[in-house]
Amino acid sequence: MLFDLVEKYDKEKLTFLWDLWEKIILELKKEHDGKKIISFLNKCWIVGIDEKEKSVYIWVPNEFIWTQVKKFFNKSLNTAIQDVFNPVFKIKIHVYAPFQSWRNPLQINLKNILWVKEDHEESKSLDVHTKEKLTEFLWILFDPKFKFDNFIVWANNQLAFSAAKQVSEKPWIVYNPLFIYGSVWLGKTHILQAIWNNIIQNHWDKVIVYLPTTKLIDEIVEWIRKNKLQNLMKKLEEVDVLILDDIQFLAEKERTQEIFHNIFNDFHMKKKQIVISSDRPPKDLNWLEARLRSRFALWLVADVKKPDYETRLAILKMKLKEKWESIDNDFLDIIAKYMKDNVRELEWVINLLMTKQNLLWKEISENDIYESLQTLGYDITPDWTISESNIESAKSKNTRSYENFGKIIEFVSNYYNVSIYDIKWDSRKKEVSISRQLLMFIAKKYFKWTLEKIWDSFWGKNHATVIYAINNFEKLMKNDKKLQKDFNIIIEEIGI
């Protein structure tokens, strides 16, 4: 039985199952109340994974819990498994009564993960009614793992880090607004959510909202459609701290820019804290109204740049420490030398290697390192005799980078006369859908990107969506001569 195996699990196997369960719980948190999750899932856990049956086993302590989990979480648990683990796996829920009588090593403290606190003097003063009114804003994409303590500081992000930490300790007093900018996947979102995390711990009587700008746009559009924009503005009056990620997505949204200008002015006049991130400094946001650009630069503007080699190595070691894992320093050296462009990929390669090690029960080899880098799209041929100068030359010729794929997105956007924002978000227009599917197909076939890397590049499209897009595009290509012609022109022009 699977229960018998639990007693034989080593530390690595237990860590893998803990980590998977934690990721699933954080996914559930996006749809369910934290206290509800704790009520029914706190004494449940993942006990094993069956590769043949494509199943993840979740065991519960009694029939009552089994009924409630089935009723409230069955669909969202399956979705979470498919999003964070594998799109073809499903859950199987079983009851095993003996678990009640002992402390199972697979159990984790959900209160720590969900940041649910016991009642105390600060929380008693919380305006519950206000929180309820703002329910769709709270906890949006918030992940409690993003903290200042586990953020690696390097020379190129020290100003942004220090300013963000001061804002989290003294909101409304210092650096308001705070504007942080930098390229994708260098840690801006980590810093923003660390601000959220720190403020919510120390100011439970305040309403702190973290939003991706795309979510704010959706809210504004929805309330305009209902002809009740004043209701949204009234809600925002209850917010004390507004943290907006990726403000550049206000591009080509003139009406939304006008409304946000009013929101910004209201917050600033009432001395409420505003934190904003972007992929470029305010002066380069040419498609935004000049009055918005000037307001973004009112106080402190700080940038986040690419980490140097030593910092990349430190980040890798931090990620391993968080997972209670270890990899040979020589292997970490290879990863740090090749992966220069973003921080998130450093975590991806660690997750890939640890998954391989835990599922296959094998030690990581140097060949595994190179295979993982290739899986993530790096054009690498391992050669232990190659010179350092040749390695640098090979890196400079790598055409599989995010920068090059970004140029392809821009070309396709212009070719079909659709915006990059619409391609990456949820527009259902035919030209946009075709553009999106074509780009995902190119990313998979020519760039050899993983599904995770593709869906993350398209702002959270899940694995199933990516698989459908790629398969559907291949089907369309077989029957649509015009699409074949378009595809051939694009491939020829971009030089793949």
N, C-alpha and C positions, 0 to 999 in steps of 0.2 A: 504493500500500500504506500501511497505518497507520504502518509504520516510516518511510516517507518523510515523513510528517507531523510526526514527533517533532522533526526538525531545524528545523521551521518554528514549533514551539510558542513562544509568548512567555512571559514570566515569569508572567503571570496564569493561563495555561492549565496550566503546569507546577505552580504552587502548588495549583490546584484538584485535579489528579490526585494530588499528594503527600498533600494533606489527606484525600482520599477513601481512599487506600491505608492511611494511618495509622489512620483510623477503623475500617477493615475488620480490620486487624491487632489492634487493641484488642478488637474483638468476638471474634476467634478466640481471644484470650488467655483468655476466660472458659471455654473448653472444652478448650484444648490447652496443653501445657507450652511455656513460652517458648523453651527450647532446641530443642525439636522444630520450632517455627515457624521459628526462625532457620536450622536445618539445611536446610530445604527451600524456604523462601520468601525468603531474604535476597537472592538474585539474581533475584527475580521482581518484576514491577511492573505497574501498570495503564498500558496504552499508549493506550487510547482508549475512547470510548463511542459506540455506534451507536444513535441515537434510533429509527430505523425498525425495526431488528431487536430493540430492547429488550435490548441486550447490552452487557456491560462486558468488554472484552478484557484478559486477563492473559497476558503473554508470559513464557515460561520458557526457560532457556538450552540445555536438551538433553532427549532422550527419557527419560532416567532420572528427571530431576526432574518431567517431565510425568506419568510413571506414578505417582510418589509423591504428587504434589499431588492427582491424581485419586483415589488410594486413600484418603488420609488427610483431605483438606480439601475435597473437592468439595461435599459437602452443607453444611458449615458456611460455606464461602465464599459459596454462593448465599444462605444465610440472612442472612449479614452484609450482603451487597449489598442485599437487600430491606429490611433493618432500617435501615441508615444512608443509603441512597440512594433506592431506589424499589421498592415491593413487586412490580412486574411485570417487573423486570429480572432477567436471569440472567447467569452468567459464561460466557465462552468462553476456553478455555486453548489457546494456540498456542506452538509452538517456533520460535525464530528464532536459529539458531546464531551469526550475526555479532555478536550482543550480547556474546558472551564476550570478544571482542577489544578492547572499548573500554569506557570508563566512561560508562554511560548516564545522562543528566541526570534520568531519571525514578526512578532508584534512590534509596532512602532507607535510613538506618542503623537496622535493626530493633533492634539492641542498645540504642540510646538510648531507643527507644519502649517496649521491653519491660523495661527496667531489668535486663538480664542482665549480670552483671559477670564479669570474668575472675577466676580463682582468685587469692587473696591471703591474707595471714596471718589476717585477720579471718574470712574465709569458711571457712577450713580448720577453724576451731573450731566451725562450725555443726553442731548436732545434726540431721543429715539424717533420722534415724529419726523424731524428733519431728515434723519437717516433713511427712514422709510420712503419719504418723498423722492429721495435721490438714489433709490436702490439700483437703477440701471447704470448709474455712474460709478458706484462704489465697487471696488475690487476688480475693475475691468483690467484684464491682462496683468494684474498684480501678482508678483511672485515673491514670497517671503525670503527666498534664498539670496536675493540681491541686497547686500548690506555693504556699509563702508568697510567693515572689518575684513571682508573677503574680496575687496577690490584692490588689485595691484596698482600701486602708484608709480608712475615713471615721469621723467623730466617733461615729456610732451603732454602730460595731462594733469600735472600737479596743481596748476592754477584752478582748473575746472573742479578738481576734486576738493581742494581746500575751500573754495567758494561755496560749493554745494553743501559741504559739511557745516559750514557756518550758517547757511540758510536753514538747514534742518534743525539747528540748535536755537536759532533766533529768527524764526520767520517773521515777516512784516517789519523787521528792524534793519537788516543788512541786505544789500544787493537785491533790490526789488525794482524792476524785474531782473532775473538772472537768465542770460541767454548762453546756451552751450551748443557748440557746433563741431562737426567733424564728419569724416566719411563713414560709410556703413560699417557696423559690427566692430567698432573700436571701444565700446563701453558706455556710450551716451545713455542708453536705456537703463543700464545697470546703475549709473549715477542717479538718474531721475527716480528710479524705484527705491534706491537707498534713501533718498530724501523723504519719499512717502513713508517708508518704513520707520525712519527715525522720528518724523513728526508725529505719526499716529501713536507711537509709543509714549511720547511725552505730552501730547495734547489731545487726550481722548474726548474733550469737550468740544473740539473743533471738527469741522467737516473738511476733509482733505480729498481732493479728487485728482486722480491720475487718468489721463485719457490720451490715446493716440489721436492725432488731429483728424484722421479719417472717421473716427467714431463721433467726434464733435460735429463734423460735416454732416454725417448721417442724421444726427439728432436735429440739427438746424433744418435740414431738408424735410424731415418728417413733420416737424412742427409747422413749417411753412405750408406744407401740403394740407395739414389739418386746419390751417388758418388760425392757429393758436400760438404764434410765436411768443406772445407775451407770457404764456405759461412757462416756457423754457427760461425766459429771462428772469422770471420770478424765482424759479428753482435755483438759478445760478446766484441769486442774491444771498442764498443761505450758505454758499460755499466760502470758506475762509482761505483755502490754498488751492490754486489751480495749476496743475502740472500738465503741459501739453508736449507730446512727443511728435517730432517730424512735422514742424509747422510748414515746411515747403509744399505740403500737399494742399495748401490753400490755393495753389496755382490755378488760374483760369476759373476761379469761383468768385466772381465780382460781388455778387449779393452776399455770399458767406463772409467775404473779407469785410464788407461794410458792417455786418452784424458783429463779427469778431472785434472790429475796431471799437464798437460801442461797449462790448463786454470788457475789453482791455482797459478802456478809459474808466469804466465804472470800478473795476478792481483797483486800478492805480489811484484813483481819487479817494477811495475808501481805505487805502493803505493795506489792501489784501495782497498776499504773496502770489506772485506769478513766476513760474519757471518754464522756460521754453527751450526745445532743442530743434536743431536743423542740420542739414547736410552741408550748409555753407553759411558764412557770416551774413549779418543783416544787409550790408551794403551790396552783396551779390544776389540778393533775392529780387532780381529786376522785375519779375512778373507780379510782385506784390505792390500795393499802393505805397507811394512814397511816405505817406503819413504813418503807415504801419511800420515800415523799415526804420523810420526815425524813432518811433516809440520803443522798438525792440532794443535799440542801442542806448536807451536812456541811462542805464547804469552799468552793469558789468557784462562784458562779452568775453567768453573764455572758449578756447578751442581744445579739441582732443585729437592728437595725431597718432600715427602708427607707432607701436612700441618697438624699441630696439631689441637686439638679440637677447641680451641679458634679461630684459623684462619678459620676453616671450618664454624664456626658459623658466622664469619664476612663476609665470601664469600656469604653465604646464604642471609644475610641482604643486602649486596650490590646488589645482583641479584634482590631482591624484590624492592629495592629502584629504580633501573633502570626501572622497570616495573610499578612503582607507585602502588605497591601492599603491603599487609601486611599479616603475618601469626602469630598466637600466639607463643610467645617465647618458651613455653613448647613443642610445635610441632617442632620448629626449633631445640630444644635440642635433640629430638629423632633422627631427620635426621642426625645431626652432629655427634652423637655417633655411628651410624651404618655405615655411608658412609665415609670410611677412605681412600680408595685406589686412587681416582682421583677426580679432580676438576670438570670435565665436567659433571659427574653424579649429582653433586649438582645442576647444572643448569637444567639438565633434570628433576629432581624431582620437582623443582619449576615450570617448564613449564607444567608438567603433572598435578600438583595440580591446577594451575591457569586456565588451559584449562577446567578441570572438573568443577571448580567453575563458570567460565563464561558461559559454555555451558549449565550446569544444573541449574544455578542460585541458588546455595546452598552454605552455609557456610562450610568451611573445618572442618572436625571432626578428632579426633585422629585415628579413624578407617580408614579414607581416607589416613592418613599418612602411616599407615602400609600396606594398599593395594597398594599404590604407590611404596613403597619400594619392595614389593613382585613382582610387575609388572616389576621392573627393575632388577629382578633376585636375590634379597636377600631372603635367606631362613629364614623367620621371622614368628614366631607365637606370636602375641601380648598377653602379660600376664602382667597385671598391678601389680601383686604380686610377680613377679619373682625377685630374688635377683640380685644385681649388679654383683656378681661373676659368677652367672649362665648366665647372659647376655654376659659377656666376653667369657665364655666357648662356648656359642652358636655361637658367632662370629668366634671363632677360628676353628669351625667345618664347617663353610660355604664353600661348595664345588662349589658354583656358581660364584666364583670370576673370574676376567679377568686372574689372574695368572694361575688358573687351566685350563681355556679354552685355554690359550696359550700353555700349556703342551699337550693338546689334538691336537691342530694344528700341533705341532711339531711331535707327534706320527703319525698322518695321512700323514704328509709330508714324513716321512721316509717310511711309509707303501707303499705308491704309488710311491716312489722315484721321487718326484717333489719338487721344492723349495718352501719355505714359501712365498717368494716374488711373484712367479707366481700364487700361490693360492689366494693371497690377491689382486693381480692386475688384468690385463685383458687378460691373456693367454687363448686361446681357445682350447688348446690341450685337448683331451678326458680325460686323467687321471687327468689333472688339474681341468677341469670343474666338474668332478665327486667328486673330493676331496672337492672343494669349496661348492658344493650343499650338500654334506654329512655333512660338518661342520655347514652350515646354518641350516640344519634340526636338528642337535643335539642341537644347540643354542636355537632354538625355542621350541623343544619338551621337552628336558631334563633340560635346563637351564632357560626356561620360559622367555627368553629375548624378549624385544619389537623389532619391525621391525627397529626402529630407532637405537637401540643399536646394532643390527646385522649389518646393512649397514654401520654404523660408524666404526665397527670393521674390516670391509672389505674395508676400504679406499674409502668411498663415493659411494658404490653401492646404487642405489636408492631403494625406497620401492618396486616399481614394479619388479625390478630385484630380490630382495630377495624373494618376493612372488612367482615369477616364479620358482626360484631355488628350493624352498621347495616343491612346488606342483609337479614339474617335477621329483624330487628325489623320492617322494612317488610313482609316476606312474612307474618309472623305477624299483623300489623295487618289485613291484607286478609281473613283467614279467622276471626279470633277476636274475636267481638263483645264478650266480657267485657274483653279487652285494650283494645279500642277505647274502651270506656266508661271504664276506668281511666285511659287516656292523656288522654282529654278532660277528666276531672276534674282530673288533675294539671296540665295546661296552663292550665285555667281558674283553679285555685287559685294558681299561681305567677305568673299574669298575663303570660304571653308572648303 
